[in-house]
């Protein structure tokens, strides 16, 4: 079972840990994403197996003038997908974090 979800893996907004990336930082991250497969982990738990991977990404200007890397993430962990759908899991980790798009809806964010 593999399903794809669209969401932001990083933005130029200040994150929950107080970090703020520049647009140039995001461009460098995007280059890294395109060079090799980027695994997705639950809440920075890199000692556990990944729950998915980034399969595509692009840099976007957001409505508020900030920037973000919008990615398509392929998940292969059913429990993680259920927690996303229920809203109990709101973030994950790549080298940075994953933030669901505000207009996320199960069917609207999936790619088949």
Buried (B, 14 or more C-beta within 10 A) or exposed (E): EEBBBBBBBBBBBEBEEEEEBEEEBBEEBBEEBEEEEBBBBBEEEEEEEBBBBBBBBEBBEBEEEBBBBBBBBBBBBEEBBEBBEEEEBEBBBBEBBBBBBEEBEEEEBEEE
